[in-house]
């Protein structure tokens, strides 16, 4: 540890990689009975981490190349798997996002989780989450990344199933764990493929070698596709997307964290992390593009019919992740990462605002919140509208810029189907996000009224708790308003001077002609059209507050039931597991395991019989054995 | 007809017949007679080796004489045992002798 004082960058990186873990350990071991202390420990740990992260970002902002610290960790023959930190532009950006969002979420949680019996446990898991994610982000090698990737999965399992006494919550936690694990199997196989085919798991080496063509194309394609399985699981892409809406069972701040900076962002981060590796395989990119498009469209349709406020945002996260994957797969490295950044801001904002409503009215149903007087909560209402405007892609909110960048990339892609899908997605996004806003802004009086909500509401509005929750929202709203204008700075920072630059960025640079403005106008008018359409159906005074989809009950049911994907999985599970595997396993159990043990028993009994036969006192039996033994001896020595 | 192997084969046949008798007979007297047969098979081997291979011709015959002496002693002891058994059990079937315990 004597080198600590000499290298401030390393110290800062180490802080990020250890402090949240220490905080978790201290909370779990010592301060579980003192919620206030636990909370203070966790929040101060994340504050220090935020400080170190910002320090790192400011110090290394102009660094010409990535800073890497490595210590040999697993040594086997010629192969050395290191453990350490890789601080380059991408990881620093992501580290900042994680630190900022985690910090705001933890502060917000002081209010939201106030009085919860598991307050200490909650903060311990939050620390675990922050630790896993931050160390994952700065991992220099795939194996370290994978380990913390799994830890992120564990933390999300713990937090989604936080209300473990609730059946649905524990089920949702399990579902998230198992479904992401399905993807992780592929991820792990991908790592093994790369290890066998290339022999080095260093991210920079992998990227450089894949770009230079030093890895066999088959290894790259197979490795990229298998690693993409991990992305599919973690980022809830088709076909593993149904766990994410269920993950809404966790506390709302957890959803905000999960959806913006940690769990689901990890998948997209991984994809951008090894983007050059991916880009070296056109086949893998094509597959990813298709998957991203399907995910984006499916999730958007689902968001159009649900009434659960958090599920709308959950579906929208899935669809925005689909956008990011599309962008990355179409070669738009910057657009994807930029959308990841802006999305982290406004999605956290949306969730945190929804959390205030949920905390205030104790319901997730957007109609009940509207009827209860949700519009009277001015600050969260304004903040949420800002978030929704950003999500819909309206100028000048951050989502506008990043979505524009993605559409620009898709416009530059040879196959225009994806551009069409992207525009359709943009329209649907605007529609469903404002459907929610209008439900709360323009409530229709309900039959029974809701006087008890009014009482409760006037009581806690301007309390300490409210402000603890409100100011993170305001910060995020400011970020959402301002971040978009830093597009060029971010692009300059991220693409740097040849650090990640390669031919794939062409569409973004070259798209400033007439076609670009045409696209811009189309996208904006589609977004505004979506908002207007939502206004006609839900906002307008004489509006029926029934979506056009309610005229098609079959379609509505299809969307509301998530395209029956869960039913399909249930059926597939029944068929495959309950009839297929278990059958084989039952037979194995009966025939091989039980049969084997029975056989051994039978042999023992038979052997006992045979020996007792010799003990009968019959002289001649002993003689027979003697003669046989001599015969055997003769055979052995004679032959 | 004057080679060693012929004698050896006959001796082995005698021995095997004796062994078969020992293993299969239930009558103790029969078993005793079968043992004599085995001993004679062994004797025949001694004589044959003595005749064809040994540098000193008298040794095999002496051994054969010893075997005969031992066989006679064994027959005397065996018969007295059988007599004792018969007095006790009223039978010389060997399966009855299983009852001897302790």
Interface residues (C-beta under 8 A of the other chain):
Chain A: X616 X617 X618 X619 X620 X623 X624 X627
Chain B: X19 X22 X23 X24 X94 X95 X97 X98 X100 X101
